[in-house]
Amino acid sequence: MMNLEINKNSEINTSDPLLRKAIHLVFNGRCFYTGRDVPFNEMHIDHIYPQSKGGKNCISNYVLSSQFINSIKNNTVHSSLIKVSIEVVDSFFSEKVVNVYNDLVSNKTIIDGYIELNEHLGEIKFDNIKLLSVFRSYVCSVLLPIRVYPISKNFIRGKKAKLYFNKKEIDMLLISWKKMRERFSR
């Protein structure tokens, strides 16, 4: 089995939903620059050293930021702020983000107990592909997902969200769905 774990210098895009969750958890949902609460669905991941100036797409160059602060900072480079920020992130955040990210990847979860629907359905045996498709539609019509949209480097939200559902609710729904199918097939 290939080792897919990352380290603080691994190239990883800011739109990765697991990276976003890991950063939000480790930074306690607070903007690195202001300390203010930033809801998960409104968070930005800022490059401490701007990508346009040669900054890397890696955890050691990322902080949680509010949209407002990130847009003000834009591509500004203040060498003393960058130096201090990188030291703080390196000392207190990078390894924690790496560990949380690797845990999320190994558990395939975005939030405790939530999983991407297609990944989970791929682990369940269905008699045929049509039943899988019907059950997928049933899940989407009954359960409320968490929608995670990719964010481009220009901070434009992608149009297609990944849907994460509560794994226990999917499993309970599957049991009741199978019982209902058995009842109606008699």
Contacts in CASP RR format, 6 or more apart in sequence:
PFRMAT RR
TARGET T0000
AUTHOR 0000-0000-0000
METHOD contacts of the structure
MODEL  1
MMNLEINKNSEINTSDPLLRKAIHLVFNGRCFYTGRDVPFNEMHIDHIYP
QSKGGKNCISNYVLSSQFINSIKNNTVHSSLIKVSIEVVDSFFSEKVVNV
YNDLVSNKTIIDGYIELNEHLGEIKFDNIKLLSVFRSYVCSVLLPIRVYP
ISKNFIRGKKAKLYFNKKEIDMLLISWKKMRERFSR
4 105 0 8 1.000
5 102 0 8 1.000
5 105 0 8 1.000
6 12 0 8 1.000
6 59 0 8 1.000
6 98 0 8 1.000
6 101 0 8 1.000
6 102 0 8 1.000
6 105 0 8 1.000
7 59 0 8 1.000
7 98 0 8 1.000
8 58 0 8 1.000
8 59 0 8 1.000
8 60 0 8 1.000
8 90 0 8 1.000
8 94 0 8 1.000
8 95 0 8 1.000
8 97 0 8 1.000
8 98 0 8 1.000
9 56 0 8 1.000
9 58 0 8 1.000
9 59 0 8 1.000
9 60 0 8 1.000
10 58 0 8 1.000
10 59 0 8 1.000
11 56 0 8 1.000
11 57 0 8 1.000
11 58 0 8 1.000
12 19 0 8 1.000
12 57 0 8 1.000
12 58 0 8 1.000
12 59 0 8 1.000
12 101 0 8 1.000
13 19 0 8 1.000
13 57 0 8 1.000
14 20 0 8 1.000
14 45 0 8 1.000
14 47 0 8 1.000
14 57 0 8 1.000
14 62 0 8 1.000
14 151 0 8 1.000
14 153 0 8 1.000
15 150 0 8 1.000
15 151 0 8 1.000
15 152 0 8 1.000
17 110 0 8 1.000
17 148 0 8 1.000
17 150 0 8 1.000
17 162 0 8 1.000
17 164 0 8 1.000
18 101 0 8 1.000
18 104 0 8 1.000
18 105 0 8 1.000
18 110 0 8 1.000
19 45 0 8 1.000
19 59 0 8 1.000
19 62 0 8 1.000
19 97 0 8 1.000
19 101 0 8 1.000
20 40 0 8 1.000
20 43 0 8 1.000
20 45 0 8 1.000
20 148 0 8 1.000
20 151 0 8 1.000
21 40 0 8 1.000
21 100 0 8 1.000
21 104 0 8 1.000
21 110 0 8 1.000
21 111 0 8 1.000
22 97 0 8 1.000
22 100 0 8 1.000
22 101 0 8 1.000
22 104 0 8 1.000
23 43 0 8 1.000
23 45 0 8 1.000
23 62 0 8 1.000
23 63 0 8 1.000
23 64 0 8 1.000
23 97 0 8 1.000
24 38 0 8 1.000
24 40 0 8 1.000
24 43 0 8 1.000
24 64 0 8 1.000
25 100 0 8 1.000
26 93 0 8 1.000
26 96 0 8 1.000
26 97 0 8 1.000
26 100 0 8 1.000
27 63 0 8 1.000
27 64 0 8 1.000
27 93 0 8 1.000
29 37 0 8 1.000
29 38 0 8 1.000
29 40 0 8 1.000
29 43 0 8 1.000
29 64 0 8 1.000
30 36 0 8 1.000
30 37 0 8 1.000
30 38 0 8 1.000
30 64 0 8 1.000
31 37 0 8 1.000
31 38 0 8 1.000
31 64 0 8 1.000
31 65 0 8 1.000
31 66 0 8 1.000
31 69 0 8 1.000
32 46 0 8 1.000
32 63 0 8 1.000
32 64 0 8 1.000
32 65 0 8 1.000
32 85 0 8 1.000
32 89 0 8 1.000
33 46 0 8 1.000
33 63 0 8 1.000
33 65 0 8 1.000
33 69 0 8 1.000
33 73 0 8 1.000
34 66 0 8 1.000
34 69 0 8 1.000
36 66 0 8 1.000
38 44 0 8 1.000
38 64 0 8 1.000
38 65 0 8 1.000
38 66 0 8 1.000
42 66 0 8 1.000
42 67 0 8 1.000
43 64 0 8 1.000
43 65 0 8 1.000
43 66 0 8 1.000
44 64 0 8 1.000
44 65 0 8 1.000
44 66 0 8 1.000
44 67 0 8 1.000
44 70 0 8 1.000
44 151 0 8 1.000
44 155 0 8 1.000
45 62 0 8 1.000
45 63 0 8 1.000
45 64 0 8 1.000
45 65 0 8 1.000
45 151 0 8 1.000
46 62 0 8 1.000
46 63 0 8 1.000
46 64 0 8 1.000
46 65 0 8 1.000
46 69 0 8 1.000
46 70 0 8 1.000
46 73 0 8 1.000
47 55 0 8 1.000
47 57 0 8 1.000
47 61 0 8 1.000
47 62 0 8 1.000
48 61 0 8 1.000
48 62 0 8 1.000
48 63 0 8 1.000
48 82 0 8 1.000
48 85 0 8 1.000
48 86 0 8 1.000
48 89 0 8 1.000
49 55 0 8 1.000
49 56 0 8 1.000
49 61 0 8 1.000
49 77 0 8 1.000
49 82 0 8 1.000
49 86 0 8 1.000
50 74 0 8 1.000
50 75 0 8 1.000
50 76 0 8 1.000
50 77 0 8 1.000
51 57 0 8 1.000
51 153 0 8 1.000
52 75 0 8 1.000
53 75 0 8 1.000
53 77 0 8 1.000
55 61 0 8 1.000
59 94 0 8 1.000
59 97 0 8 1.000
59 98 0 8 1.000
59 101 0 8 1.000
60 86 0 8 1.000
60 89 0 8 1.000
60 90 0 8 1.000
60 94 0 8 1.000
61 86 0 8 1.000
61 89 0 8 1.000
62 89 0 8 1.000
62 97 0 8 1.000
63 85 0 8 1.000
63 89 0 8 1.000
63 93 0 8 1.000
65 73 0 8 1.000
67 155 0 8 1.000
70 155 0 8 1.000
71 155 0 8 1.000
104 110 0 8 1.000
108 115 0 8 1.000
108 116 0 8 1.000
108 119 0 8 1.000
109 115 0 8 1.000
109 164 0 8 1.000
109 167 0 8 1.000
110 116 0 8 1.000
110 146 0 8 1.000
110 148 0 8 1.000
110 162 0 8 1.000
110 164 0 8 1.000
111 146 0 8 1.000
111 164 0 8 1.000
113 166 0 8 1.000
113 167 0 8 1.000
113 168 0 8 1.000
114 146 0 8 1.000
114 164 0 8 1.000
114 165 0 8 1.000
114 166 0 8 1.000
114 167 0 8 1.000
115 164 0 8 1.000
115 165 0 8 1.000
115 167 0 8 1.000
115 170 0 8 1.000
116 162 0 8 1.000
116 163 0 8 1.000
116 164 0 8 1.000
117 136 0 8 1.000
117 139 0 8 1.000
117 140 0 8 1.000
117 145 0 8 1.000
117 163 0 8 1.000
117 164 0 8 1.000
117 165 0 8 1.000
117 170 0 8 1.000
118 136 0 8 1.000
120 165 0 8 1.000
120 167 0 8 1.000
120 170 0 8 1.000
121 132 0 8 1.000
121 135 0 8 1.000
121 136 0 8 1.000
122 132 0 8 1.000
124 174 0 8 1.000
126 132 0 8 1.000
126 135 0 8 1.000
135 174 0 8 1.000
135 177 0 8 1.000
138 173 0 8 1.000
138 177 0 8 1.000
139 165 0 8 1.000
139 170 0 8 1.000
139 173 0 8 1.000
140 163 0 8 1.000
142 173 0 8 1.000
143 165 0 8 1.000
143 166 0 8 1.000
143 169 0 8 1.000
143 170 0 8 1.000
143 173 0 8 1.000
145 163 0 8 1.000
145 164 0 8 1.000
145 165 0 8 1.000
146 163 0 8 1.000
146 164 0 8 1.000
146 165 0 8 1.000
147 161 0 8 1.000
147 162 0 8 1.000
147 163 0 8 1.000
147 164 0 8 1.000
148 161 0 8 1.000
148 162 0 8 1.000
148 164 0 8 1.000
149 157 0 8 1.000
149 158 0 8 1.000
149 159 0 8 1.000
149 160 0 8 1.000
149 161 0 8 1.000
150 157 0 8 1.000
150 158 0 8 1.000
150 160 0 8 1.000
150 162 0 8 1.000
151 157 0 8 1.000
151 158 0 8 1.000
152 158 0 8 1.000
END
